[in-house]
Amino acid sequence: MITNENQKIAANYMGAVAHALGGRPGRHREFIDKVEVILSGAEPDAMQLMQFTDRVRADGRPVLWIHHSADAPNAPQIGLVARDGGKVHAIENCMLWAPRGGGRLQLVPDAFTMGAFRFDDALRLRRLAKAPAADFDAGTEAMVRAYARLREIERAQFERGNEFDLPAYVPLRRAA
C-alpha cells in the first residue's frame, strides 16, 4: 500500500497513462513492466537521454518520460525513446492524440513528420509511418480530446479509489 500522498498521486497518474495508451483499464502492472515510465519535474538532460538510448538498445523496452512545465501545467510534456527496427529514436516532445470514437491514445512527435507511435494489444510500441494529422493546427482538436481523456481517466480512478503501485526506482548515473 502506498502511504505517501504524492506517491499515490504519481501512481494514479501512471495508471491513467497506462489505461490511455494501453487502451483499457487493468493493465497498469503489465504496462510498467513493458514500458519504463518516468514522472519527473524536468526534462532529462543529455546524459540521461544517452542512458535511456543505451537501455533501449540493450533491452528494447521503450522509455516514456512525462513532466509538467510551469508554462502548461495541464498538458504534460512527453518524451519517448523507442526502438524502431534497427534504429532508436529519442524524441523530446510528443503530443497525445485521440481518435474521434475513443480508444487508445497515440504519441505523435511534435514535428508531425515522424509518423506516430501506438501500443498494440500486447503493449508493444509500434511506429506508424504517417502522423494522424498534418500539423499542430490540424491535430489540435484530437490533442485536446486526448488530454481531456487522460484527465477523465485519472479522475475516475481517483473517485473509484483505485490504488496503483509505482515501479521500482532505479537511479540514473550522473556525469562527474
TORVOSE-776658 format. One record per residue (C-alpha): chain; x, y, z; residue in one letter. Coordinates in Angstrom, 3 decimals, always signed. Layout:
N
kette, u, v, w, rest
A, X, Y, Z, A
...
***
This chain:
176
kette, u, v, w, rest
A, +0.000, +0.000, +0.000, M
A, +1.292, +3.426, -0.898, I
A, +1.381, +5.725, +2.108, T
A, +2.801, +9.000, +0.806, N
A, +0.097, +11.197, -0.792, E
A, +2.433, +12.418, -3.567, N
A, +3.320, +8.821, -4.393, Q
A, -0.382, +7.968, -4.575, K
A, -0.959, +10.836, -6.984, I
A, +2.014, +9.778, -9.139, A
A, +0.940, +6.133, -9.155, A
A, -2.647, +7.104, -10.049, N
A, -1.338, +9.254, -12.894, Y
A, +0.784, +6.353, -14.174, M
A, -2.302, +4.172, -14.036, G
A, -4.179, +6.715, -16.149, A
A, -1.306, +6.865, -18.663, V
A, -1.239, +3.050, -18.858, A
A, -5.016, +2.958, -19.419, H
A, -4.973, +5.740, -22.036, A
A, -2.033, +4.397, -24.040, L
A, -2.801, +0.725, -23.423, G
A, -6.432, +1.032, -24.483, G
A, -8.184, -0.308, -21.416, R
A, -8.037, -0.344, -17.615, P
A, -6.486, -3.070, -15.518, G
A, -3.143, -3.305, -17.322, R
A, -1.106, -0.926, -15.166, H
A, +1.376, -3.531, -13.897, R
A, +1.805, -5.079, -17.346, E
A, +2.314, -1.635, -18.894, F
A, +5.027, -0.552, -16.464, I
A, +6.733, -3.933, -16.858, D
A, +6.943, -3.347, -20.624, K
A, +7.496, +0.427, -20.667, V
A, +9.812, +2.418, -18.442, E
A, +7.603, +5.311, -17.371, V
A, +9.340, +8.200, -15.650, I
A, +7.465, +11.039, -13.984, L
A, +9.785, +13.954, -13.478, S
A, +9.830, +17.619, -12.612, G
A, +12.114, +18.442, -15.544, A
A, +13.181, +17.268, -18.965, E
A, +16.038, +14.776, -18.998, P
A, +19.477, +16.186, -19.701, D
A, +21.794, +14.972, -22.474, A
A, +23.463, +12.366, -20.226, M
A, +20.079, +10.909, -19.224, Q
A, +18.978, +10.764, -22.869, L
A, +22.136, +8.833, -23.736, M
A, +21.476, +6.428, -20.858, Q
A, +17.881, +5.939, -21.973, F
A, +19.068, +5.266, -25.520, T
A, +21.636, +2.726, -24.313, D
A, +19.000, +0.908, -22.234, R
A, +16.517, +0.804, -25.122, V
A, +19.217, -0.569, -27.430, R
A, +20.060, -3.230, -24.844, A
A, +16.588, -4.446, -23.870, D
A, +14.136, -2.923, -26.377, G
A, +11.918, -1.583, -23.590, R
A, +10.749, +1.936, -24.521, P
A, +11.290, +4.828, -22.132, V
A, +8.486, +7.330, -21.727, L
A, +9.105, +10.377, -19.572, W
A, +6.442, +12.791, -18.529, I
A, +6.798, +16.144, -16.865, H
A, +4.607, +19.176, -16.380, H
A, +6.052, +22.599, -17.032, S
A, +5.023, +25.800, -15.278, A
A, +4.043, +27.181, -18.714, D
A, +1.486, +24.432, -19.395, A
A, +0.606, +22.598, -16.162, P
A, -2.456, +20.866, -17.656, N
A, -0.721, +19.425, -20.708, A
A, +2.147, +17.110, -19.847, P
A, +5.304, +17.238, -21.896, Q
A, +6.052, +13.717, -23.024, I
A, +9.328, +12.369, -24.336, G
A, +9.972, +8.982, -25.836, L
A, +12.993, +6.807, -26.514, V
A, +11.964, +3.818, -28.593, A
A, +13.341, +1.224, -30.924, R
A, +12.062, +1.202, -34.487, D
A, +13.609, -1.659, -36.381, G
A, +17.378, -1.177, -36.131, G
A, +17.096, +2.454, -35.035, K
A, +16.494, +4.024, -31.650, V
A, +14.592, +7.305, -31.679, H
A, +14.951, +9.864, -28.896, A
A, +12.008, +12.238, -29.216, I
A, +11.951, +15.088, -26.755, E
A, +8.350, +16.162, -27.280, N
A, +5.355, +14.055, -28.241, C
A, +1.729, +15.085, -28.230, M
A, -1.095, +12.820, -27.160, L
A, -3.609, +12.245, -29.945, W
A, -7.074, +10.664, -29.546, A
A, -9.186, +9.175, -32.317, P
A, -12.741, +10.549, -32.607, R
A, -14.514, +7.422, -31.432, G
A, -12.381, +6.948, -28.325, G
A, -9.957, +4.144, -27.805, G
A, -6.229, +4.020, -27.416, R
A, -4.253, +7.253, -27.474, L
A, -1.250, +7.690, -29.741, Q
A, +2.007, +9.575, -29.285, L
A, +2.756, +11.996, -32.110, V
A, +6.197, +13.622, -32.296, P
A, +5.645, +17.382, -32.332, D
A, +7.108, +17.923, -35.816, A
A, +4.359, +15.658, -37.280, F
A, +6.892, +14.350, -39.830, T
A, +7.924, +11.155, -37.996, M
A, +4.542, +9.500, -38.025, G
A, +3.142, +8.372, -34.695, A
A, +3.630, +5.696, -32.061, F
A, +0.889, +3.428, -30.760, R
A, +0.820, +0.497, -28.363, F
A, -0.733, -2.666, -29.773, D
A, -2.878, -5.153, -27.832, D
A, +0.260, -6.862, -26.457, A
A, +1.583, -3.437, -25.344, L
A, +4.349, -3.449, -27.924, R
A, +5.093, +0.041, -29.185, L
A, +4.626, +0.335, -32.932, R
A, +5.651, +3.220, -35.153, R
A, +3.055, +4.336, -37.675, L
A, +4.617, +5.784, -40.823, A
A, +2.147, +8.656, -41.077, K
A, +1.020, +11.056, -38.374, A
A, -2.756, +11.195, -37.848, P
A, -2.676, +14.940, -38.636, A
A, -0.572, +17.056, -40.987, A
A, +0.489, +19.605, -38.378, D
A, -0.245, +21.037, -34.943, F
A, -3.198, +23.136, -36.124, D
A, -4.831, +20.185, -37.889, A
A, -4.364, +17.988, -34.813, G
A, -5.463, +20.447, -32.134, T
A, -8.978, +19.037, -31.695, E
A, -7.686, +15.469, -31.312, A
A, -4.939, +16.585, -28.909, M
A, -7.412, +18.474, -26.703, V
A, -9.607, +15.371, -26.731, R
A, -6.594, +13.222, -25.712, A
A, -5.542, +15.374, -22.762, Y
A, -9.167, +15.608, -21.601, A
A, -9.436, +11.809, -21.852, R
A, -6.294, +11.363, -19.742, L
A, -7.659, +13.721, -17.065, R
A, -11.035, +11.950, -17.125, E
A, -9.403, +8.535, -16.642, I
A, -7.339, +9.904, -13.756, E
A, -10.410, +11.500, -12.138, R
A, -12.500, +8.329, -12.492, A
A, -9.740, +6.195, -10.953, Q
A, -9.494, +8.596, -8.029, F
A, -13.260, +8.543, -7.478, E
A, -13.299, +4.730, -7.521, R
A, -10.449, +4.678, -5.011, G
A, -8.103, +2.732, -7.293, N
A, -4.583, +2.347, -5.970, E
A, -1.600, +1.580, -8.160, F
A, +1.959, +0.526, -7.472, D
A, +4.861, +2.667, -8.571, L
A, +7.656, +0.956, -10.476, P
A, +10.899, +0.372, -8.607, A
A, +13.159, +3.402, -8.547, Y
A, +16.383, +2.920, -10.495, V
A, +18.645, +5.975, -10.191, P
A, +20.417, +7.190, -13.304, L
A, +24.152, +7.674, -13.240, R
A, +25.153, +11.319, -13.318, R
A, +28.168, +12.633, -15.196, A
A, +31.012, +13.603, -12.887, A
***
